[in-house]
Amino acid sequence: MSEEIKIAQAEEPTAQELSELLQIRRDKLTALQSEGKDPFAITVCNQTAHAAQIAENFEQLENQDVTIAGRMISWRDMGKASFMDIHDRTGRIQAYVRIDDVGEDVYKGLSKFDIGDLVSISGFVFRTRRGEISVHAKEITLLAKSLLPLPEKYHGLRDTDARYRQRYVDLIVNPEVKSTFEKRAKLIKTIRSLLDAEDFIEVETPILNVIPGGAAARPFVTHHNTLDLDMYLRIAPELYLKRLIVGGMERVYEIGRLFRNEGMSVRHNPEFTTIELYQAFTDYNGMMDITERLINACAMAVCGTDEISYQGQEVSLKLPFERLTMVEAVKKYSGVDFDEFRLDDEKAREAAKKLGAEPKKNSSWGDCLVLAFEEKVEENLIQPTFICDYPVENSPLTKRSVKRPELTERFELFITGRELANAYSELNDPIDQRERFMRQVALREAGDDEANMLDEDFLTALEYGMPPTGGMGMGIDRLAMLLTDSASIRDVLLFPTMKPIN
C-alpha cells in the first residue's frame, strides 16, 4: 500500500474493546436522534467545492466561502479548536473548527462525532501558519454516522482476499485504489471516443442466449421459468454482432460483460469485460491497424506516454507493433520450422514432443503447431506482437487463407506474455461454416463441453450474405491491468468473484 490513513486508535482493539466501541457509536447515534439531530434524516448537502479544486485554485479561492463534504479520517482536538482531515473523491483537505466560530453548543456536539463519519463543513479557504491549505469552519454538519471503526492502518484489510471482499473499505483507506478505477474508466471512454469518431455504432446484444456461441468456453446455465427453457449466460457476443453486419450496419461494437464457467487465476475471472468490434469490407490486417491504434490511444490517455512499465518490465506501445506468423514465431523461439513438414501429422507430433508439448494420438499438424507455440513462444512475447495465421482446427469462425487453406486469417495480440486481443477475417461462407460447426458438434459429442454448438439461425443469416468483414475482441480487464501496472485481474475489478465465507 502507498499512503495509509492515520486514525485515532493506536492499536487494533481486542474483541471486547471492539464491542464496546461499537456500542459507544450506537449510543452516540441514539443521543443525536433523541435531540432531533438524526444524521440519517438529512437528504441534501450543497457541496460547492472539492479538495483538489481548492488546492489547485487557492489564489482565487482564498478567503472565499465554500462547502466541502466527505469522510472525517483524522481529528486532532486542541481544546477550544480542532483540526480535521476530510477525504472526498478528489483527495484530502484539512478543516479548522474553532469554538468561537461555530458556537459552544455545536462544538460540544462534536463529542458525538467519530472517525469515519461523513460531514459537511462550510467556511472560508485560508492557509495555516504552517502553510497548509485549509477550510476555516463556520458551520459543521454530521451527514451520516459510521457505526463501524475504520481499521487501524488498514491492518484488518492488508490481506488481499479481505480487500477484494470489502472494496468499500479499500476505497476509503487507500486512495491509489480509486485511481486504478478512474484510469479504467478513462481507457473505456477513450475506446468509445476513437470508435465513435470512425463511424462505429455502439450496440447491445443479448446476455441470455439459447445457444452459447462465438468462443470455445464452458457456459453458465440458468433457467427461464416462463418459457420453461434452459438458457446460457453469453460467452461472446460475436454471432449477434455479425448478424448486424449481415443486416447492413457495417461498423458495430459492444463493450460488455461475458461469462465463462471456468478456472480462476490472476488473469481470469468468471465474469469479465471485453470490447468486440466488427467492420465490413476489411480483413484481419485492418483489425491489426485499429487494435494497435486503440491500445496506443489508451496508453496516452491513461499513462500520458506509450512507453510504460509493467511489473518491472519495460514495454513500448509505440506504433507499429511487431507482426509474425505463428510458424515464424515458433521457428524464431524454438528453431523448429513447421513448414518443413507441412501437413505431415506424424512429424508434427514428433516435433511437438521434442519441444516439451504433449500432443494427443490424433493431433494434427495444426494442433501441434499451436502446442509448440504455447510451449515455446508465448512467454517470450513481452513487447506487443501480433501472431498471425492460426491453423484452421482451432479457428472455427475464421476465413481460410487463400494461399494456405490449412491456415486462417486470424491473429492474437500478445503483450507481457499474455493474450490481449483476438481477431479474424470473418468466415462468411455459410457452407464452410456449417462444416466447421459440424466438426465442433462432433467434438462436443465426444466430451468437449467447450466446443461450439450448432447455431442454425446464424447459418441462415450467413446464407443471406455477409460482406468481407474483420472482427476483433479485446479484454478490457487485461488492458486495464497493463496500463495500471496491476498484477492481478482482481485489482481492476471493483467486485471480483469470491467464494462466500461460511
Steps between C-alpha positions, in 0.01 A plus 500: 500500500614858445340774712325357807249704694581575863208453734444552867568154644863416568452125482242256376235458773433165663167328435359635829630851431357488149161401637516794739603738220210386284258555786641847567440598138144375512443683827620820336258447213214441743587820687506700176164361396347579839620861457330522159836490318472168321776509235320242289205737461712744297430467129699779332842661539585801287862406433667784307865394485727197515840458663702494179311797356582710807867402491532572128319834516610632837587851381150549357323333793699644791261662750204383291219297658466135392317190616692174501370154578669169563619246752682611814813284515697677773422737785738696721325662796691809625251593772304797367592420141536185290668398177326239287608330178214456256520261203279550198518338158789724393725469806560641847453849643541630853220674688551733797209510745508759781252534785472880452391453136253213518365568850541317828201267455610388155858455612397290800284297262816387324543252783236292322709492180737211423779424255335372184191723528384688192482875555452826314688815594421852383761771546770703330820381335827600667856388559613405852816631665671180391397567142229235460199591287190454715136594551422713805163368613196717564257208499547126538232237438498126558366337182529131589625310803764231456398219732814299426854630564747515215776240534816632662750565223294262294630213712173315463507513119861449405394151399418534129206263536345729761573807287308355205209396721475843666585722207309785661750511787787453256383811312461701822846430633718462190469796260709327231234230464247756380760629255516156337127504427508859379765391249289203400206731433725730297621219275141390428409861420800520267396184315148633453624837379734351241245255363218756497729736303548225242124456451456182704162455669488377859237228542372260762436130440337235722675371811256210531558264207322185388828384342837606642717591204785711373773340712628170635398520865285332763184706562293572808152348480182656635129434455225726368187414697237649267643333190599189698829515315864456596706798388866598514680813609686613193861400447540745210280745303664408168220319321246773578735777390564323169125473449500881511770511233273281285225753567712779352620687810861463371683626812386390845654450842391390846667549836350260749519211742573142399460192722709184487463217748868421517805530723603807698850648511683832504394533134155340508170592665173318417343829389709752313471793260597509134473721197395323181484689172416401143567696181373408155724513193827444686701205627726405790765743377250782549430363849873507582511866404204599715607282794843658531350848461253428781767375737739785422221756551403342833862504618535869418169583669559295816880514543591811301759295310526194275815381678376324814620265771307188596613301806859610444498437124543794262240486223484723192150559362627716218362431154527274310500174699704200379319250275600131471323195364464215746742289294755784503460549875552130579808494276638818661470378858547123462700456180240257362351587160158338471493587131771238440244228573185686400183295557703196611315416822743231618809720466311787660420285804866396526614862482249610763618226738864608458396854597341376823138499387263205540301449179216248488514192278274664244649852522538656158781714360301809594429374851871438553596841367275660762646277775854597397405866504351475849800307629783708353376837384230664714713582804759674279255749347560790738481777241172534306494231233225394261515123445327431170372211287366243745418141395142441388450232769474752786338785306146382414364848420794629294550538125755265346817634343466488121867409458510248785156349573632314809544843661257780577518878490507539876724678744544523874682791661743415779652747748706401809452136403121523515230499235324836490298492176369248247386581147398342171420553141150375571379185330207598277461177298190331651589160353850502648358635828251212523777245445707656778202512733443129437862430596439695822182298561700178464754627752219590738342157467841351575505681834643846423253726682685811377437424132253716307136399458325506163326836451250458216375857517853635460547275196175634360632854544820410311293351218352847442857616438756664728757731341874449556540598865770544760419439865697550821449428870717643777495454876431830676610356834837385366558833329419673829748271676769595251442876518467512881789261569266263685622146564154341537174537311331540839686829544309651205157354585305691760323186617681185382336162536572359845405185684264587787631479853304235689 
